[in-house]
């Protein structure tokens, strides 16, 4: 009988400690500074945008005229604390539209 109690207590302790596993902060995407975003203007070339913002996070083969810069940071098991989605649209090789702070999925 005491062996069963020890086994049950060991199992319970293991289950409790399994929920205490550390999860490192998760950062995904392009971290964009506001000062860099403010410098993007209509009429800039793709090279100039890439120089300021870096390589876009999403390179969609179906939308060659749009670059999406997505960033989010999650700490532990919490929902994302920092989220940002910026889309830059091109007409040929020049910027035609900039959409800042687009809405990301709230479940992210």
Helices and strands as residue ranges (DSSP letters): H 2-18, E 26-29, H 34-39, H 46-53, E 66-74, E 82-91, E 94-99
